């Protein structure tokens, strides 16, 4: 069973929207995820990647 996220739901929603907005400005998905991770202080790109899926 998956562990509940320690990040608030609103942060997760905002992060997913931000990835969608910046994806075209970056050469690949990893770069877009890293940009959003850095801006929002999320623990890792993998965490954000799972939210976007």
MARBA-3410 file (N, C-alpha, C, O; in Angstrom, 1 decimal):
53
0.8,-1.2,0.0,0.0,0.0,0.0,0.9,1.2,0.0,1.9,1.3,0.7 ~ 0.5,2.2,-0.8,1.3,3.4,-0.9,1.2,4.3,0.3,0.2,4.3,1.0 ~ 2.3,4.9,0.6,2.4,5.8,1.8,1.8,7.1,1.4,2.0,7.6,0.3 ~ 1.0,7.8,2.3,0.4,9.1,2.0,1.5,10.1,1.8,2.6,10.1,2.5 ~ 1.2,11.1,1.0,2.2,12.1,0.7,2.3,13.1,1.9,1.3,13.4,2.5
3.5,13.6,2.1,3.7,14.6,3.1,3.5,16.0,2.6,3.5,16.9,3.4 ~ 3.3,16.1,1.3,3.0,17.4,0.7,1.5,17.6,0.6,0.8,16.7,0.3 ~ 1.1,18.9,0.8,-0.3,19.2,0.8,-0.9,19.0,-0.6,-0.2,19.2,-1.6 ~ -2.2,18.7,-0.7,-2.8,18.5,-2.0,-2.7,19.7,-2.9,-2.4,19.5,-4.1 ~ -2.9,20.9,-2.4,-2.8,22.1,-3.2,-1.4,22.2,-3.8,-1.3,22.7,-5.0
-0.4,21.9,-3.1,1.0,22.0,-3.7,1.2,21.0,-4.8,1.8,21.3,-5.8 ~ 0.6,19.8,-4.6,0.7,18.8,-5.7,0.0,19.3,-6.9,0.5,19.1,-8.0 ~ -1.2,19.8,-6.8,-2.0,20.3,-7.9,-1.2,21.5,-8.6,-1.2,21.5,-9.8 ~ -0.7,22.4,-7.8,0.1,23.5,-8.4,1.3,23.0,-9.2,1.6,23.5,-10.2 ~ 2.0,22.1,-8.6,3.2,21.5,-9.3,2.8,20.9,-10.6,3.6,21.1,-11.6
1.8,20.1,-10.7,1.4,19.5,-11.9,1.0,20.5,-13.0,1.4,20.4,-14.1 ~ 0.3,21.6,-12.5,0.0,22.7,-13.5,1.3,23.4,-14.0,1.4,23.7,-15.2 ~ 2.2,23.6,-13.1,3.4,24.3,-13.5,4.2,23.4,-14.5,4.8,24.0,-15.4 ~ 4.3,22.1,-14.3,5.0,21.3,-15.2,4.4,21.4,-16.6,5.1,21.5,-17.6 ~ 3.0,21.4,-16.7,2.4,21.5,-17.9,2.7,22.9,-18.6,2.8,22.9,-19.8
2.8,23.9,-17.8,3.1,25.2,-18.3,4.5,25.4,-18.8,4.7,26.1,-19.9 ~ 5.5,24.8,-18.2,6.9,25.0,-18.6,7.4,23.9,-19.5,8.6,24.0,-19.9 ~ 6.7,22.8,-19.7,7.2,21.7,-20.5,7.7,22.1,-21.8,8.7,21.6,-22.3 ~ 7.0,23.0,-22.5,7.4,23.4,-23.9,8.7,24.3,-23.9,9.3,24.4,-24.9 ~ 9.0,24.9,-22.7,10.2,25.8,-22.6,11.5,25.0,-22.4,12.5,25.6,-22.3
11.4,23.7,-22.2,12.6,22.9,-21.9,12.8,21.8,-22.9,11.8,21.4,-23.6 ~ 14.0,21.4,-23.1,14.3,20.4,-24.1,13.8,19.0,-23.8,13.6,18.2,-24.7 ~ 13.5,18.7,-22.5,13.0,17.4,-22.2,12.2,17.5,-20.9,12.2,18.5,-20.2 ~ 11.5,16.4,-20.6,10.7,16.4,-19.4,11.5,16.5,-18.1,11.0,17.1,-17.1 ~ 12.6,15.9,-18.1,13.5,15.9,-16.8,13.8,17.4,-16.5,13.8,17.7,-15.3
14.2,18.2,-17.5,14.5,19.6,-17.2,13.3,20.3,-16.7,13.5,21.2,-15.8 ~ 12.2,20.1,-17.3,11.0,20.8,-16.8,10.7,20.4,-15.3,10.3,21.2,-14.5 ~ 10.8,19.1,-15.0,10.5,18.6,-13.7,11.5,19.2,-12.7,11.2,19.6,-11.6 ~ 12.8,19.3,-13.1,13.8,19.9,-12.2,13.5,21.4,-11.9,13.7,21.8,-10.8 ~ 13.1,22.1,-12.9,12.7,23.5,-12.8,11.6,23.7,-11.7,11.7,24.5,-10.8
10.6,22.9,-11.9,9.5,23.0,-10.9,9.9,22.5,-9.5,9.5,23.1,-8.5 ~ 10.7,21.5,-9.5,11.2,20.9,-8.2,11.9,22.0,-7.5,11.8,22.2,-6.3 ~ 12.8,22.7,-8.2,13.6,23.8,-7.6,12.8,24.9,-7.1,13.0,25.5,-6.0 ~ 11.8,25.3,-7.9,11.0,26.5,-7.6,10.1,26.2,-6.3,9.9,27.1,-5.5 ~ 9.6,25.0,-6.2,8.6,24.7,-5.2,9.2,24.0,-3.9,8.5,23.9,-2.9
10.5,23.6,-4.0,11.1,23.0,-2.9,10.6,21.6,-2.7,10.5,21.1,-1.5 ~ 10.2,20.9,-3.7,9.8,19.5,-3.6,11.0,18.6,-3.4,12.1,18.9,-3.9 ~ 10.8,17.5,-2.7,11.9,16.7,-2.3,12.7,16.1,-3.4,13.9,15.9,-3.4 ~ 12.1,15.6,-4.5,12.8,15.0,-5.6,12.0,15.1,-6.9,10.8,15.3,-6.9 ~ 12.7,14.9,-8.0,12.1,14.9,-9.3,11.2,13.7,-9.4,10.1,13.7,-10.1
11.6,12.5,-8.8,10.8,11.3,-8.9,9.4,11.5,-8.2,8.4,11.0,-8.7 ~ 9.4,12.2,-7.1,8.1,12.5,-6.5,7.2,13.3,-7.4,6.0,13.0,-7.6 ~ 7.8,14.3,-8.0,7.0,15.2,-9.0,6.6,14.3,-10.2,5.4,14.5,-10.6 ~ 7.5,13.5,-10.7,7.1,12.7,-11.8,5.9,11.8,-11.5,5.1,11.6,-12.4 ~ 5.9,11.2,-10.3,4.8,10.4,-9.9,3.5,11.2,-9.8,2.4,10.6,-10.2
3.5,12.4,-9.4,2.3,13.2,-9.4,1.8,13.5,-10.8,0.6,13.6,-11.0 ~ 2.7,13.7,-11.7,2.3,14.1,-13.1,1.7,12.9,-13.8,0.8,13.1,-14.7 ~ 2.1,11.7,-13.5,1.6,10.5,-14.1,0.1,10.4,-14.0,-0.5,9.4,-14.5
END
